[in-house]
Amino acid sequence: MGILMQFVGTAERMVLKDMKVTFPKSSGGYLTVKAVDAQSGEALGGATIVVKYPGGLKAHTLGESSDQYTFRIPVSDTVVIVTVRVTKNNYIPWEGEVAVSK
Protein backbone atom coordinates (compact mmCIF):
# COMPACT_ATOMS: atom_id res chain seq x y z
CA MET A 1 0.00 0.00 0.00
CA GLY A 2 2.88 2.39 0.78
CA ILE A 3 4.34 1.86 -2.70
CA LEU A 4 1.00 2.64 -4.33
CA MET A 5 0.71 5.87 -2.35
CA GLN A 6 4.23 6.92 -3.42
CA PHE A 7 3.39 6.27 -7.07
CA VAL A 8 0.17 8.32 -6.91
CA GLY A 9 2.00 11.19 -5.19
CA THR A 10 4.69 11.16 -7.89
CA ALA A 11 2.14 11.14 -10.72
CA GLU A 12 0.51 14.30 -9.37
CA ARG A 13 3.71 16.37 -9.43
CA MET A 14 3.97 19.06 -12.03
CA VAL A 15 7.04 19.14 -14.22
CA LEU A 16 8.49 22.62 -14.68
CA LYS A 17 9.64 23.55 -18.16
CA ASP A 18 12.72 25.53 -19.12
CA MET A 19 12.73 28.79 -21.06
CA LYS A 20 15.34 30.34 -23.34
CA VAL A 21 15.93 34.08 -22.96
CA THR A 22 17.98 36.12 -25.43
CA PHE A 23 18.67 39.80 -26.05
CA PRO A 24 18.37 40.60 -29.79
CA LYS A 25 19.14 44.28 -29.08
CA SER A 26 21.05 45.88 -26.19
CA SER A 27 22.34 49.15 -27.60
CA GLY A 28 21.25 52.73 -28.22
CA GLY A 29 19.52 52.74 -24.84
CA TYR A 30 17.14 49.96 -25.93
CA LEU A 31 16.93 46.43 -24.58
CA THR A 32 14.91 43.78 -26.39
CA VAL A 33 14.17 40.66 -24.34
CA LYS A 34 13.02 37.54 -26.21
CA ALA A 35 11.58 34.56 -24.30
CA VAL A 36 10.69 31.19 -25.86
CA ASP A 37 10.11 27.63 -24.69
CA ALA A 38 13.59 26.04 -24.55
CA GLN A 39 12.46 22.75 -26.07
CA SER A 40 9.99 23.78 -28.77
CA GLY A 41 11.13 27.34 -29.51
CA GLU A 42 7.52 28.53 -29.34
CA ALA A 43 6.68 32.03 -28.07
CA LEU A 44 6.37 32.31 -24.30
CA GLY A 45 3.23 34.46 -24.41
CA GLY A 46 2.00 35.59 -21.02
CA ALA A 47 5.49 35.67 -19.50
CA THR A 48 6.33 38.64 -17.28
CA ILE A 49 9.64 40.43 -17.85
CA VAL A 50 11.11 42.67 -15.13
CA VAL A 51 14.19 44.79 -15.80
CA LYS A 52 16.08 46.56 -13.00
CA TYR A 53 18.69 49.20 -13.68
CA PRO A 54 20.41 51.86 -11.54
CA GLY A 55 17.64 54.21 -10.47
CA GLY A 56 14.67 52.27 -11.79
CA LEU A 57 12.60 49.25 -12.65
CA LYS A 58 10.28 48.41 -15.54
CA ALA A 59 8.01 45.44 -16.18
CA HIS A 60 5.91 44.09 -19.04
CA THR A 61 3.73 41.01 -19.54
CA LEU A 62 3.89 39.57 -23.04
CA GLY A 63 0.72 39.12 -25.06
CA GLU A 64 -0.42 35.55 -25.67
CA SER A 65 1.22 35.27 -29.11
CA SER A 66 4.22 37.49 -28.39
CA ASP A 67 7.77 36.38 -27.66
CA GLN A 68 9.62 39.67 -27.12
CA TYR A 69 9.41 43.21 -25.82
CA THR A 70 11.70 46.25 -26.15
CA PHE A 71 12.41 48.46 -23.13
CA ARG A 72 13.88 51.98 -23.24
CA ILE A 73 16.67 52.06 -20.64
CA PRO A 74 18.06 55.42 -19.44
CA VAL A 75 21.83 55.21 -20.00
CA SER A 76 23.72 58.12 -18.43
CA ASP A 77 27.20 56.61 -18.77
CA THR A 78 28.60 54.61 -21.65
CA VAL A 79 27.11 51.31 -20.38
CA VAL A 80 24.50 50.31 -17.79
CA ILE A 81 24.20 46.82 -16.30
CA VAL A 82 20.57 45.67 -16.28
CA THR A 83 19.19 42.71 -14.30
CA VAL A 84 16.49 40.81 -16.20
CA ARG A 85 14.02 38.36 -14.64
CA VAL A 86 11.47 36.41 -16.70
CA THR A 87 8.68 34.39 -15.06
CA LYS A 88 5.75 32.33 -16.32
CA ASN A 89 3.55 29.70 -14.68
CA ASN A 90 4.86 26.14 -15.13
CA TYR A 91 8.35 27.42 -16.09
CA ILE A 92 11.57 27.70 -14.10
CA PRO A 93 12.15 31.45 -13.50
CA TRP A 94 15.07 32.90 -15.47
CA GLU A 95 17.36 35.67 -14.24
CA GLY A 96 20.49 37.22 -15.70
CA GLU A 97 22.32 40.44 -16.46
CA VAL A 98 23.05 42.30 -19.65
CA ALA A 99 25.03 45.42 -20.52
CA VAL A 100 23.07 48.10 -22.37
CA SER A 101 25.16 50.67 -24.21
CA LYS A 102 24.34 54.28 -24.97
N, C-alpha and C positions, 0 to 999 in steps of 0.2 A: 504494500500500500504506500509506503514511503517513497518508493521509486516512481510510482504513478504520479504522486503529488509533485515530485521534482520535475517530471516531464511536463506536466500541465503548466507549472510555474514558468518553465523555460519557454514554452510555446507562446505565452502571453507577452513576453518581452518585446519591446519595439527595437528594431535595428536602426541606428542613426546612420544617415548617409553622409558622404563627404562632398564638399563643394570646392570648386576651383575659382580663385579670385585673381584677376589680372588688372593691370593699369595701362590701357591703351594710350593714354595721354597723361603726362605729369609735367607739363611745362607751360610757360606763358601765364602762370597763375591759375591754371585749370587742372583739375584732377578728374579723370574718368575712371570709374570703378566698374568692372565687368564681373558678374557672378553667374556661374553655370554649374550644373550638376557635374561632378567630377567624372562619373562613369559614362553618362549618356551625352554630355555636352549640351543638354537642353537648357533653355533660359530658366533662371531661378526666380521667376516672377513671385512677388509677394515678400521677397527678402528685404530686410531693413539694413541700411548702410549708415553707419555713424562715423564721421570723420572729426578728429580732434586735432587742433593745431594751436600754437602759442596764441593765447588771447581769445580762443573761441571754439565752437562746436557746431556742427551742422549734421542733419540727419535727413534721410529720404527713404521711403518705402517704394520699391519697384512695383510697377503695374503688373498685372497677371501675365502678360506676354512679353514683358521687358526683361533684358538681361544686363543693362548698364545705365549709369547716370553720371552726369558731369557736374562737379562742384566748382564754384569759383572760390579760390583760396587766397586770402590777402597775404601777399609776400612782400615784406618790407626790406628784407635783406636779399642776397642773391638766391638763397635756398632756404626752404622751411621744411622741417620734418613733420609729417602728418601721420597720426595713428589712425588706422582704418579697422573697423570691426563690422563684420557682416553676420547677421543671424537670420535664421528661418526655422520654423517648426520642422521637426524630424531630421534636422541637419546638425552636424557638429559645428559650433560657432567658429568663425575664422577671424583671426586678428593678426595684423602686421603693420609695418611702417613703410613709408615711401617718401622720397625727397621730391618736393615740388619746386621747380625753378621759376624765377621771375620771367 
